[in-house]
Amino acid sequence: MKKVRRYGIGAILLAGVGIGIYLNDMLPQLGSGVGIGAQTNPNVGSSPTTDDQPKDSEQDVESQLARPEVVEVLIDSRQYLVKLRSNGNVSYQVVALERLLEFAKMVPGTEDGIKVIIARKENSRATAEMNLRDKLLESGINDMAILWQRDFVE
């Protein structure tokens, strides 16, 4: 009787582990983005530019992306800033969410399939992060094409 009970408990535990592994692949990944290729300290040294600049500079953003294969985003409070390269200098520019989604659709991505790299300042809002993630998924950007950097940037 004890052997049957012991085997029954073992079988239930094994089934639970198997179901857990299966569901892990099915549920959305809400982690911090730790994994292969995760960067811990992006090159952040410039202050963000504001909307005081002329609108024609916003139209040239596609040609100014710091890395043309990916869109690098910095979430600062509730604002989305895109990393740009201009005259050899790297800076961040505030961009509307709709425009950011357009950029994400246009870039080809890295050889690992990453199209969007997202860094966060310590004051970034969870609602802004989740909104960005949801909008990227709705626009057809696969969750595997989004790299969330683990550490906050200054």
C-alpha positions in Angstrom: 0.0 0.0 0.0 2.8 2.4 0.9 4.6 1.7 -2.5 1.4 2.5 -4.5 0.9 5.7 -2.6 4.6 6.7 -3.0 4.4 6.0 -6.8 1.1 8.0 -7.0 2.6 11.0 -5.3 5.7 10.8 -7.5 3.6 10.6 -10.7 1.5 13.6 -9.6 4.7 15.6 -8.9 6.2 14.6 -12.3 3.0 15.6 -14.1 3.0 19.0 -12.2 6.5 19.7 -13.3 5.7 18.7 -16.9 2.6 21.0 -17.0 4.7 23.8 -15.5 7.3 23.5 -18.2 4.6 23.4 -20.9 2.8 26.5 -19.5 6.0 28.5 -19.1 6.3 28.6 -22.9 2.7 29.5 -23.3 2.4 32.4 -20.8 3.7 35.9 -21.6 7.1 36.6 -20.4 6.9 39.4 -17.8 10.6 39.3 -16.7 13.2 41.9 -16.8 14.8 40.7 -20.1 17.8 38.9 -18.6 19.3 36.5 -21.0 21.7 35.9 -23.8 22.7 39.2 -25.3 21.3 41.4 -22.5 23.3 44.5 -22.2 23.9 45.9 -18.8 25.1 49.4 -19.5 24.1 51.2 -22.7 26.0 54.2 -23.8 23.9 56.9 -22.2 25.7 60.2 -21.7 23.6 62.7 -23.6 20.6 64.5 -22.3 17.3 64.1 -24.2 16.2 66.7 -26.7 12.8 68.1 -26.4 10.0 69.0 -28.8 11.4 72.5 -29.2 13.3 71.3 -32.3 11.7 71.7 -35.7 9.4 68.9 -37.0 11.5 68.3 -40.1 14.2 66.8 -37.8 11.7 64.2 -36.7 11.2 63.2 -40.3 14.9 62.4 -40.7 14.9 60.1 -37.6 14.9 56.9 -39.8 18.3 57.9 -41.3 19.7 59.0 -37.9 19.0 55.8 -35.8 22.1 55.0 -33.7 22.1 51.5 -35.0 20.1 51.2 -38.3 19.2 47.5 -37.7 17.4 48.2 -34.3 15.5 50.8 -32.5 17.0 51.7 -29.1 14.4 53.1 -26.7 14.9 54.7 -23.3 11.8 55.0 -21.1 12.0 58.2 -19.0 9.0 58.5 -16.7 6.2 58.3 -19.3 8.2 59.5 -22.3 9.8 57.3 -25.0 13.2 58.5 -26.2 14.9 57.0 -29.3 18.7 56.8 -29.5 20.0 58.8 -32.5 23.3 59.5 -34.1 23.9 63.0 -35.5 27.4 64.2 -36.6 29.1 61.4 -34.7 27.3 62.3 -31.4 24.8 60.0 -29.8 21.7 61.6 -28.2 18.1 60.7 -27.3 15.1 62.4 -28.9 11.5 62.3 -27.5 9.3 60.5 -30.0 5.5 59.7 -29.9 4.6 56.1 -29.4 3.0 55.9 -32.9 6.2 57.1 -34.5 8.2 54.6 -32.4 6.0 51.8 -33.7 6.6 52.9 -37.3 10.4 52.7 -36.7 10.2 49.3 -35.1 8.3 48.0 -38.2 10.9 49.5 -40.6 14.1 48.2 -39.1 15.4 44.8 -40.2 16.6 43.6 -36.8 19.9 42.0 -35.7 21.0 38.5 -36.8 19.5 37.3 -33.5 16.1 38.7 -34.5 16.1 41.6 -32.1 14.3 44.7 -33.5 13.8 46.8 -30.3 16.1 47.3 -27.4 14.5 48.9 -24.4 16.3 50.5 -21.5 14.7 52.2 -18.6 15.5 55.0 -16.2 14.8 54.5 -12.6 11.8 56.8 -12.8 10.2 54.9 -15.6 6.6 54.1 -15.1 5.3 50.5 -15.2 2.3 51.7 -17.2 4.5 53.2 -19.9 6.5 50.0 -20.1 3.5 47.8 -20.4 1.8 50.1 -22.8 4.9 50.0 -25.1 5.1 46.2 -24.8 1.4 45.8 -25.6 1.5 48.2 -28.6 4.6 46.5 -30.0 2.9 43.2 -29.8 -0.3 44.6 -31.4 1.8 46.1 -34.3 3.2 42.6 -35.1 6.6 42.8 -33.3 7.2 39.4 -31.8 8.0 39.3 -28.1 11.2 37.5 -28.9 12.2 40.6 -31.0 12.2 42.8 -28.0 15.2 43.0 -25.6 14.5 44.5 -22.2 17.7 45.6 -20.6 18.0 44.3 -17.0 19.5 47.3 -15.2 18.3 50.8 -15.0 20.4 53.6 -16.7 21.3 57.0 -15.3 
